[in-house]
Amino acid sequence: MSFTIAIIGRPNVGKSTLFNRLVGQKLALVDDTPGVTRDRREGQGRLGDLEFTLIDTAGLDEGAKGSLTARMQEQTETAIALADALLFVIDARAGLTPNDRGFADFARRANKPVVLVANKSEGKQGDAGAMEAYALGLGEPIQISAEHGEGLSDLYDALRALMPEPAAEAEEFDDDDIIVSDEDLAKRPIRVAIVGRPNAGKSTLINHLLGEERLLTSAEAGTTRDSIAVEVTWQGRDFRVFDTAGLRRRSRIEEKLEKLSVSDALRAIRFAEVVVLMMDAQNRFEEQDLRIADLIEREGRALVIAVNKWDLMGKQSSLISALRTDADHLLPQVRGAPIVAVSGLMGEGIDRLMSAIEQAYAVWNKRVPTASLNRWFEQAVDANPPPAVSGRRLKLNYITQAKARPPSFILFCSRADAVPQSYLRYLVNSLREYFELPGTPVRISLREKANPFAHKRKRPS
């Protein structure tokens, strides 16, 4: 079982910077503004030959019961309960504060091994604050700079003393020699990103999937900042679901912190396999929703549309067919994308949503046999031949599928630069309908066949 370490401390002492340093990626948002981290984030940390599960937490801070600050502290308390050891981080340049002293008592009461870390100790300015840390009674402070990677060897020694001895390693082998079967691939978690405008109910939906208040929710827009990944199992299938910050129009994004949150959400889209676009049932298919859907299509991800807060709409069965009509009209580039009416708060439609995600993932991975593909191609060209350009006929030879994820095809033809975009759209729509590829992006790239007579010189006249 993996050794788990929680990073705790008051706001703005560099916990997320240390988290990013130990996991080797910039997963957590980092900014000078205190309180950037709200939800707890997990990652696989590594320091030398030590491997462990790392939990980044919100800054320990006091708040009124039921407030967002109080619920952030509850998330931190949960992380402490899950951890085998704690990294208590202070700001060596700022020195000890009353909050540091109070939360040191809190860490002692947790009855877990505590490693005291004096961050921002680079240069001589951090020495005095690090010496003050002895007063906390948590042992010798380890002076590091998470930003510059200084002092990590001392941190390694402290963690090595706490962690169990590693098991004997098996004989090394080359991963490239392993053949991954389709069955093994089907067992891998499906990466799903939940995106949408602020306050669409993304975190509430994921909490209902998990059956616990794993993510902070609030009526105030913009509660979620980091893209938090959680593991979900539904009917024996594993999913890795990413909660993301709300995406507003670019012209409305002014604060640096929101820009970082949006950038993190966009990265979650790029690394996802299926993206669920959540809309508010009372304000559906607004301009920003259409922009997000277009972004998902351009990134080549499978799309599922979830219309949330459906419990507020009453029993209006005709609205579902109206949603389908609106989606196909406003989003022709992903025609047929699954639409599911859900209520994240009440838990309605969750089974339909997860089933739609599985189906969209299967379509996104679909491969079409070359023989069937060219039979369709002949029928499509016979039914609607390509137009002549500048009085010259375009010759379309054959088509083949280059890859899946998303389905991508190569069309061999003459004069590739002259094929109109309108004709390519016709082929894409026909391909999507014939082979049942609803909602997934379909790519057709053009390639000219080599001219076998191009190397021969013209005879002199």
C-alpha positions in Angstrom: 0.0 0.0 0.0 1.3 3.4 -0.9 2.7 5.7 1.8 0.6 8.9 2.0 1.9 12.3 2.9 -0.2 15.4 3.4 1.2 18.9 3.0 -0.3 21.3 5.6 0.3 24.8 6.8 -1.2 28.2 6.8 -2.0 29.9 3.5 0.7 31.2 1.1 3.7 29.3 2.6 4.4 27.4 -0.6 2.6 24.1 -0.1 1.4 23.9 -3.8 4.9 24.8 -5.0 6.4 22.0 -2.9 3.6 19.6 -4.2 4.5 20.5 -7.8 8.2 20.0 -7.1 7.7 16.5 -5.6 5.2 15.2 -8.3 7.5 16.6 -11.0 4.6 18.5 -12.8 2.9 21.8 -12.4 -0.4 20.2 -11.4 -1.5 22.7 -8.6 -2.1 26.3 -9.3 0.5 28.6 -7.7 0.0 32.4 -7.1 1.1 35.0 -4.6 -2.6 35.4 -3.6 -3.3 33.5 -0.3 -5.9 30.8 -0.4 -5.5 29.7 -4.1 -5.8 26.0 -3.2 -9.3 25.1 -2.0 -9.9 21.4 -2.8 -7.4 18.7 -1.7 -5.4 17.4 -4.7 -3.6 14.1 -4.8 -0.6 13.1 -6.9 2.2 10.5 -7.1 5.3 12.1 -5.5 8.9 11.0 -6.0 12.1 12.0 -4.3 15.2 10.0 -5.2 14.2 6.4 -4.9 11.2 7.2 -2.6 7.7 7.0 -4.0 4.6 8.1 -2.2 1.1 9.5 -2.5 1.1 13.2 -1.9 -1.9 15.4 -0.9 -1.9 19.1 -1.4 -4.3 20.9 1.0 -5.9 24.3 1.5 -4.2 26.6 4.0 -5.3 25.9 7.6 -7.5 28.9 8.4 -10.3 29.6 10.8 -13.8 30.4 9.5 -17.4 30.5 10.6 -19.2 27.2 10.7 -20.7 26.3 7.2 -18.6 29.0 5.5 -16.4 28.2 2.5 -13.3 28.7 4.7 -14.6 26.2 7.3 -15.3 23.6 4.6 -11.8 24.1 3.2 -10.5 23.3 6.6 -12.7 20.2 6.7 -11.1 19.1 3.5 -7.7 19.5 5.1 -8.7 17.5 8.2 -9.9 14.7 5.8 -6.4 14.7 4.2 -4.7 14.5 7.5 -6.9 11.5 8.5 -5.9 9.8 5.2 -2.2 10.5 5.6 0.5 8.4 7.1 2.7 11.4 7.8 2.5 15.2 7.6 4.7 17.9 6.0 4.1 21.0 8.1 5.3 23.9 6.0 6.1 27.4 7.4 7.4 30.5 5.6 11.0 31.0 6.8 11.2 34.6 5.5 8.0 35.6 7.4 9.0 33.8 10.5 6.6 32.3 13.0 3.1 33.7 13.2 0.3 33.0 15.8 -1.4 30.8 13.1 1.7 28.7 12.8 1.8 28.1 16.5 -1.9 27.3 16.7 -1.8 24.9 13.8 1.4 23.2 15.1 -0.8 22.2 18.1 -3.4 21.0 15.6 -0.8 18.9 13.8 0.4 17.3 17.1 -3.1 16.3 18.0 -3.4 14.4 14.8 -1.0 11.8 16.3 0.8 11.4 13.0 4.6 11.7 12.3 5.3 15.4 11.4 8.2 16.7 9.3 8.7 20.4 9.9 9.6 22.2 6.6 10.9 25.8 6.6 10.2 26.9 3.0 11.6 29.9 1.2 15.0 29.5 3.0 17.1 30.4 0.1 19.8 33.0 0.9 20.5 34.4 4.4 17.0 35.9 4.8 15.4 32.6 5.7 17.9 31.6 8.4 16.3 33.6 11.2 12.8 32.3 10.5 14.1 28.8 10.3 15.7 29.1 13.8 12.4 30.4 15.2 10.7 27.2 14.0 12.4 25.3 16.9 9.9 26.9 19.2 7.1 24.9 17.6 8.4 21.8 19.3 8.1 19.7 16.1 11.8 18.8 15.9 14.5 20.3 13.7 13.2 22.3 10.8 14.3 21.3 7.3 15.4 24.3 5.3 14.3 24.1 1.7 13.3 26.2 -1.3 10.5 24.5 -3.1 10.8 27.1 -5.9 14.5 26.5 -6.6 14.8 22.9 -5.5 17.2 23.6 -2.6 17.4 21.4 0.5 15.6 18.4 -1.0 18.4 16.0 0.1 17.7 16.8 3.7 14.0 16.3 3.1 14.8 13.0 1.5 16.6 11.9 4.7 13.7 12.9 6.9 11.2 11.0 4.7 13.4 8.0 4.4 13.4 7.6 8.2 9.6 7.6 8.2 8.8 5.4 5.3 8.9 1.6 5.4 11.7 -0.3 3.6 10.9 -0.8 -0.1 10.1 -4.3 -1.2 12.7 -6.2 -3.2 12.5 -5.1 -6.8 11.6 -7.7 -9.4 14.0 -8.4 -12.3 14.0 -5.5 -14.7 12.3 -5.9 -18.1 11.6 -3.7 -21.1 8.1 -2.2 -21.2 8.3 -2.0 -25.0 8.2 -5.8 -25.3 4.8 -5.9 -23.6 1.8 -6.3 -25.9 -1.3 -4.6 -24.6 -4.4 -6.4 -25.6 -7.8 -4.8 -26.5 -9.2 -6.4 -23.3 -6.5 -4.7 -21.1 -7.2 -1.5 -22.9 -10.9 -1.8 -22.1 -10.0 -2.1 -18.4 -8.1 1.2 -18.3 -10.0 4.2 -16.7 -11.7 6.5 -19.1 -10.5 10.0 -18.7 -13.5 12.4 -18.5 -13.3 16.2 -18.1 -16.4 18.0 -16.8 -16.5 21.5 -18.3 -18.9 24.4 -18.7 -19.7 28.0 -17.7 -19.3 29.0 -14.0 -21.9 27.7 -11.6 -23.3 25.1 -14.0 -23.1 22.4 -11.2 -20.0 20.5 -12.2 -18.7 19.9 -8.7 -22.1 19.0 -7.4 -22.5 16.3 -10.0 -19.1 14.8 -9.2 -19.9 14.8 -5.5 -23.1 12.8 -6.2 -21.1 10.3 -8.4 -18.7 9.8 -5.5 -21.4 9.7 -2.8 -19.5 12.2 -0.6 -18.7 15.9 -0.4 -15.3 15.5 -2.0 -15.3 18.8 -3.9 -16.2 22.2 -2.5 -19.5 23.6 -3.8 -21.1 27.0 -3.4 -23.8 29.2 -4.9 -21.0 31.7 -5.6 -19.6 31.3 -9.1 -15.9 30.5 -9.4 -15.6 28.2 -6.3 -13.5 25.6 -8.2 -10.0 26.8 -9.2 -7.8 23.7 -9.7 -8.7 20.9 -12.1 -9.1 18.1 -9.5 -9.1 14.4 -10.6 -11.1 11.8 -8.8 -11.5 8.1 -9.3 -15.1 6.8 -10.0 -16.3 3.3 -10.6 -19.7 2.8 -12.3 -21.1 -0.7 -13.0 -17.6 -2.2 -12.9 -16.1 0.4 -15.3 -13.4 2.8 -13.9 -13.4 6.5 -14.8 -10.9 9.2 -13.9 -13.1 12.4 -13.7 -11.6 15.9 -13.8 -13.6 18.7 -12.2 -12.6 22.0 -13.8 -13.1 25.8 -13.2 -15.9 27.5 -15.0 -15.0 28.9 -18.5 -16.1 32.5 -19.1 -15.7 34.6 -22.2 -12.1 35.7 -22.7 -13.1 39.4 -22.6 -14.4 38.9 -19.0 -11.3 37.3 -17.6 -9.2 39.9 -16.0 -7.6 38.5 -12.8 -4.4 36.5 -13.1 -5.8 33.7 -10.9 -8.8 33.2 -13.1 -6.5 33.0 -16.2 -4.5 30.3 -14.4 -7.7 28.4 -13.6 -8.9 28.6 -17.2 -5.6 27.4 -18.5 -5.8 24.4 -16.1 -9.3 23.6 -17.4 -8.1 23.8 -21.0 -5.3 21.4 -20.2 -7.8 19.0 -18.7 -9.7 19.1 -22.0 -6.6 18.3 -24.0 -5.7 15.3 -21.8 -9.3 13.9 -21.6 -10.8 11.3 -23.8 -14.4 12.2 -23.3 -15.5 15.8 -22.4 -18.9 16.4 -20.7 -20.2 19.9 -21.5 -22.5 20.9 -18.7 -25.2 23.6 -19.3 -27.7 25.2 -17.0 -31.2 24.0 -18.1 -32.6 27.5 -17.7 -29.8 29.1 -19.8 -28.9 26.4 -22.3 -27.0 26.8 -25.6 -25.7 30.3 -24.8 -22.9 31.7 -26.9 -20.2 30.6 -24.5 -21.6 27.0 -24.4 -21.2 26.9 -28.2 -17.7 28.2 -28.0 -16.7 25.5 -25.5 -18.3 22.8 -27.7 -16.4 24.1 -30.7 -13.1 24.0 -28.7 -13.8 20.4 -27.7 -14.3 19.4 -31.3 -11.1 21.2 -32.4 -9.2 19.3 -29.7 -10.6 16.1 -31.1 -12.4 14.9 -28.0 -15.6 12.9 -27.7 -18.4 15.2 -26.6 -21.4 14.5 -24.3 -23.8 17.3 -23.5 -25.3 17.3 -20.0 -28.2 19.7 -19.3 -28.1 20.2 -15.5 -30.7 21.4 -13.0 -33.4 19.6 -14.9 -35.4 19.2 -11.7 -36.2 22.9 -12.0 -37.8 22.5 -15.4 -40.8 20.4 -14.3 -42.1 17.5 -16.3 -41.8 18.8 -19.9 -41.1 15.8 -22.1 -41.2 17.9 -25.3 -38.1 19.8 -24.1 -35.9 16.8 -24.7 -36.7 16.6 -28.4 -36.3 20.4 -28.6 -32.8 20.0 -27.1 -31.9 17.5 -29.8 -33.1 19.8 -32.5 -31.3 22.8 -31.1 -28.0 20.9 -30.7 -28.0 19.6 -34.2 -28.8 23.1 -35.6 -26.3 25.0 -33.4 -23.5 22.4 -33.4 -23.4 20.8 -36.8 -19.7 19.9 -36.4 -20.6 17.4 -33.7 -24.0 16.3 -35.1 -25.7 13.6 -33.0 -23.7 14.3 -29.8 -25.5 12.6 -26.9 -27.7 14.9 -24.8 -28.6 13.9 -21.2 -30.9 15.8 -18.9 -29.5 15.5 -15.3 -29.8 16.9 -11.8 -26.5 16.8 -10.0 -28.2 17.9 -6.8 -31.0 15.3 -6.9 -29.0 12.5 -8.6 -31.4 12.3 -11.6 -30.1 11.0 -14.9 -26.6 10.0 -13.6 -26.9 6.4 -15.0 -27.9 7.8 -18.4 -25.0 10.2 -18.3 -22.4 7.5 -17.5 -23.8 5.2 -20.2 -23.6 8.0 -22.7 -19.9 8.6 -21.7 -19.2 4.9 -22.3 -20.9 5.0 -25.7 -19.1 8.2 -26.8 -15.8 6.6 -25.8 -16.5 3.5 -27.9 -17.4 5.7 -30.9 -14.3 7.8 -30.4 -12.2 4.6 -30.6 -14.0 3.1 -33.5 -12.2 1.7 -36.5 -13.9 1.1 -39.9 -12.7 -1.8 -42.2 -11.1 -0.5 -45.4 -13.4 -2.6 -47.6 -16.6 -1.2 -46.0 -15.1 2.3 -46.1 -14.4 2.2 -49.8 -17.9 0.8 -50.6 -19.4 3.7 -48.8 -17.0 6.0 -50.6 -18.1 4.8 -54.0 -21.7 5.3 -53.1 -21.1 8.8 -51.7 -19.2 10.0 -54.7 -21.7 8.5 -57.2 -24.6 10.2 -55.3 -22.8 13.5 -55.2 -19.7 13.8 -57.5 -17.1 16.5 -56.6 -17.6 19.7 -58.5 -15.3 20.7 -61.4 -12.9 23.5 -60.4 -11.7 25.9 -63.1 -13.2 23.6 -65.7 -11.2 20.6 -64.6 -12.7 17.5 -63.0 -11.4 16.4 -59.5 -10.5 12.8 -59.3 -11.1 11.1 -55.9 -9.3 7.7 -55.8 -9.8 6.0 -52.5 -10.0 6.5 -48.7 -8.5 4.8 -45.7 -8.6 5.2 -41.9 -5.3 6.4 -40.6 -6.2 6.2 -36.9 -8.9 6.3 -34.2 -9.2 8.6 -31.2 -10.8 10.5 -33.0 -11.6 8.7 -36.2 -9.3 10.1 -38.8 -9.2 9.3 -42.5 -6.9 10.0 -45.5 -8.5 10.7 -48.9 -6.2 10.2 -51.9 -7.1 12.4 -54.8 -5.8 14.7 -57.5 -5.4 18.4 -56.8 -5.9 18.2 -53.1 -5.7 22.0 -52.7 -8.7 22.4 -55.1 -11.2 20.2 -53.2 -13.9 22.6 -51.7 -14.5 22.6 -47.9 -18.2 22.2 -48.6 -17.6 18.9 -50.3 -15.4 17.7 -47.4 -18.3 18.6 -45.0 -20.6 16.5 -47.2 -18.2 13.5 -46.9 -17.9 14.0 -43.1 -21.6 14.1 -42.6 -22.2 11.1 -44.8 -19.4 9.2 -43.1 -20.8 10.0 -39.7 -24.3 8.9 -40.6 -23.3 5.7 -42.6 -21.0 4.3 -39.9 -22.8 5.6 -36.9 -20.3 8.1 -35.5 -22.6 10.5 -33.7 -21.0 13.4 -31.8 -17.4 12.5 -32.2 -15.0 14.7 -34.3 -14.3 13.2 -37.7 -11.1 14.2 -39.5 -10.5 13.8 -43.3 -7.1 14.9 -44.6 -6.3 15.1 -48.3 -3.3 13.5 -50.0 -2.3 13.6 -53.6 -1.3 10.4 -55.3 2.2 10.4 -56.7 2.3 11.0 -60.5 4.2 8.1 -62.1 5.2 10.2 -65.1 6.4 13.2 -63.2 10.1 12.2 -63.4 10.0 12.0 -67.2 11.0 15.0 -69.2 8.8 16.4 -71.9 9.9 15.7 -75.4 11.3 18.7 -77.2 8.8 20.1 -79.7 
